[in-house]
Amino acid sequence: MNIRGLFLTIAIVGSAMTAYSQTVDYSVVSVPEESGLDITQVTSVNDYVCMPIVQRQSNTLNWFANKIIDVSIDGKYIAYLSYRNDKSNIFIKELGKQGGATQRTNRQGVLDFSYSPDGKHICFSENRGTNQQIFITDANAGYVCRQITSANSDYSPIYSIDMQQILFTRVENNGTSIWSYNTSNNYISSYASGMNPCPASKDSFLCTRVGSNNRSEIWRINYSTGVEECIVSDPERSFTTPVISPDGEWVLFVGESIINGGKVSYRNTDIYVCKRDGSNMMQITYHAADDLSPTWSRDGRYIYFISQRGNAEATANIWRVTFQYY
């Protein structure tokens, strides 16, 4: 994970950079494959939305998979990471209205975050030197934060459905695993290998794992029974960042696609969905710009995501697309 890369508006490296930039028309809002979708821009360039890093090298595509946008529990606000004054922080903007955003954290380098199920708290991780540590703050007022992990590389925090645990990813011994912080007694426990946890039920979660072919997959882990099952995988593509729909029936995630444009062929990131068991997988977006960090609206009717589309300078913004399969 490249921490600095999170703050770049465009992060394309290696020999593919020139060919890719010359091929993509970022000013286009949508492409023919997306016809019939209602795609709406939510933020503006003045919101300084962070664009997760995407690295293209030879036949390999890597991207920052952490969740950096979320919708408030009442569905009225979008929270996102913004890079201003050489710092990344959480800002909150009212949906459907013009105007500025409210700064919710006052830190140096927030990496990712999520709302608590009751909407009262936000848990987030921050880059602090060589470590990443997890904090909790009030979702509606003030900059006061409570630190819950230290001296480790921890990120991707998210509350369990019953709010008794905060699941998170810990990096150690060159690998990643899912841990939890008990909000009642402050105990920390290790569950399974993986990253980017997302609660799926009171005793299970989804996560990303890297398979034997070095492609990342979506797994379901039941930590009561010990059953682990892969629900989304492909020997030629990677998938990350699973998010369960509000009704529990769909899984939203980021996946690889291959764009062929003229004499140039390159790998891209797009938004996908599937049923909770991995069936009925469908690609939602097809734009040559990178689409990342998806999340659901609270009623499940829309999908929000970050993309450079719709801006000739490839500046990142948050976009909304209707979900037509419910």
N, C-alpha and C positions, 0 to 999 in steps of 0.2 A: 504494500500500500504506500503510495507516494503522497505524503501529507501536503507538501507544497503544491502539488498538482491540483488539489481541490480548489485553489483560489484563482486558477487560470481561466480566463474567458474562453480561450481556445487552447487545447492541449493535445496537439498532434505531433508525434515525434518520429524520427527515423526517415528512411528514404521515401516513404509513401507520402510525406507531407506535401511536396510540391504538386504531385499528380492529384492528390485528393483535393487540395484547395482550388486548383484550377477546374476541377470537374464539378464541384458542388455549387449550385446557385442557392445560397442561403436565403436570398430575399423571397423565395417562393414559400408560401404558407403551407400548401399541401400539394400532393402529387396525385396522378390519376388513380393509383391503387387505393387512395383514401377518399375517393368520391363517395358522397352520401354521408360522410361524417361531418358533424358540426364541430369544427376545431376553432377554438376561441383563445385569443391571447389574454392572459390574466394580469401580468405585470408589465412594466415599462423598463426602458434602459436605465432610468433614474432609480430603479429599485436595486440595481447592482446585484442581481441574483448570481450566486456562485454556480459555476459550471464544473461538474465533476471531471476529473482528468480522464482522457481516453488515449491510450497508446497503441499505435499501429506499427508493427515491425514484422516485415516479411509476411508470413501467413498466420501471425498471431495478433489477437486483439485483447487488450486488457483495459479494464475500466474501474473507476472508484465506485463500489457497489453500495455504499452506505446510504441511508435514507436522510435526505436533507430538505424535504418539504413534508408538511402534514396539515390536516384540516382540523380546526377546533371542533370540540364535541357538539356544539350547537350548529355547526355547519356554516357559520357566518364569516369565518376568517380563515385565511391561508397563512401558515407560518413557514418561513423559509430562511435559508442561510444567505446572508448578504456580506459582501466584502467591501468595507469602507475604512478609510484611514489606516490601511495596513493591518486590519483586524477582521476576523470573521465572527459574526454574531447572529443570533436569532432575531428576526424582525417579523411582525405580524401585520397583515394588511386585510382590510375588510373586502370581502368578495362582492362583486357587482357594483362597486363604487369607485370613482376616481379619487385621487388624493394620495397622501403620503402613507408611510408605514410607521408603526410604533416599535422601537427597539426593546427587546425583552431581556437580553443578556448584555453584560458589559465585561466581556472577557477578551483574551488575546487571540485564541484560535479554536473556536468551536468547530467540531468535525461533523457531528450528526446529532439527531434528537428525535423525540416523539412525545406526544401528549399522553397523559395518564387516562385510563378509561372513564374516570369521573370528570375529566377536564380541568381539574384543579392544579395539576402539576405538569411540568415538563422535565423529562430526564434527558441529559445530553452528555456527550464526551468532549473533552478539550485536549488539544495537543499542548503538553507542558514539557519542553526540553526533549528528552529521549523517550518520554512516556506519554500515554494517553489515559486520562482519568475521568471518572464518571461523577456527575453532579446532579442534584435535584434543585429546581427552582419553582417559585410560584408562577402559574401560567398567566396570571392576570395583573400582577403588580410587583414592582420592586426588582432590584438586582441581587437580592440576597440569595446565596447558593449554599447548599450543603453537600460536601464531598463524601462519596460513599466508597470509592476505591482509591488506592494509591500505590505508587512504586511499581506499577505494571503497565502493560500496553492493553488497555481496555477501551472498547468502543461499541457502537450499535446498541445502546441501551433501549429497552422497551418493557413496559409493565406487563405482567401476566393479566389475564382477564379478571381475576379476583383481586388484583392489586396486592397480593401477598408476596410477590416476587418481582424483581427487576431482572430480566434476562439480558445478557450482554455477551460480546465476543472478547475473548482474551487471547493475545498472541504470546506464545512461549515455545521454546525449543524449535523454532522455525515452523510452527504449525499454529492453527487456530482451533479453539474449542468454545463451546457454549457454557457459560457459568450463570449462576443466579445469586442475587443479593436478597436475603429475606428482610422485608421491611419491618417485621415485628421484633426480631432478635438480632439483626445485623449479621447473621451467619452468611458465609459465602460458600456455595457448593458448585461442583463441576458435574455436567451432565453428559455431553457427547462432543465429538469433533464437529466442526462446522463454523459458520459465521452468519451474520445477518439474521438473527432469530426473529420469528414472528409467531406469537401465540395462535394456535389453531383451535384449542379447546382448553378446558381447565387442567388437563394433564398431558397436553401435547403441543408441539410447536413445529413450524416449518423452518428450514434453514438452507443455506448454500453450502455445498461440499464440492471439493475438487476430486474428480474421478481418476481412475488409473490412466486414462488417455490425456490427462491434463486439461480436460474440459470441465467446467463447473456445472453442477446439477442441483435440482431442488429436491430436498428430502423432507419426510415427515418423521418426527421422533416422538414416541410416546414414552415419557419418562416414568410412568407408573408401571407399565408392562415390560418396558425394555425393547419393544418392537421398533425397528427402524426400516423404513421403506423409501426407495427412490421413486418419485412421482413424475419428474421431468428430466430427461437426459437425451443427448444426441452425440454420437461420436465425432461430429464435425462442428458442433456449436456449443457455446457456453450459455448458461442461464443463471441469473442472480436475483437478489432483492425481492423475495416473495412477500406478498401482502394479501391477507385474506379479506374478501368482500364483507360488508356489514351483515349480509344474510348468511355468511359462512359457506356459500355454495361455489364461489369462484376464487381462483388464485391469480393475482396480478403480478407480473414480473418483467425483468429486462432480459432480452435474448439477442443473440447474434443473428445477423442476416448478411447476405452477400449481395452487394450492389455491383451491377455491370453497366458501365457507362462508356460507350465508345470503345476505346482501346484500353480503358482502365477498369480493373476489377478490384474491389476492396471490401473488407469486412466492416459492418456497421452495427450500431446498437439500436434496437427498436423495442416497442412495448408489446407484450403478449398477455393472453389470459388462457386459463384452462379450468376445467371443473376441479373440485377439491381432490379428486382421486387421480388427477393428471390427464384425464380424457378430454376430448373436444378442444384440443389446443388450437388457438387462433392468433394470428398476428394482427395487431390493431393498427400500428403505424408503419409507414414505408419510406418516409422522407430520408434523403441522403444525409441530412444533419443527424447528429446523435440525439436520441431520445432516452432519458434516464430518470432515475429516482421517482417512479410512479407511486401514486397513492390514490385511494378512493375518496369520493365525496361521502358524507355521512349517510346519505340515503341510497348510495350505490348506483346512482344514475350517471355519474360522471367519473372520469379518470383525469387526474392532474399529473403533469410531468414536466421535466425541464428539457428544453431544446434550444438550439441556435436558429431554428427555422424562422422565417418571416423577417429577417434582419440581414441586410447586405453585408454588414460587418461581422456577422456571425456572433452577435452578442446574445448571451443566454437570457431566456425568459421562462416564466411558468405558463404552460398552456393547458387548456381543458378540452377534452373530447368526450362526446356522449358515448355511453356504454349501451350498445344496442342488442345485447344478447340476454338481458334479464327477463 
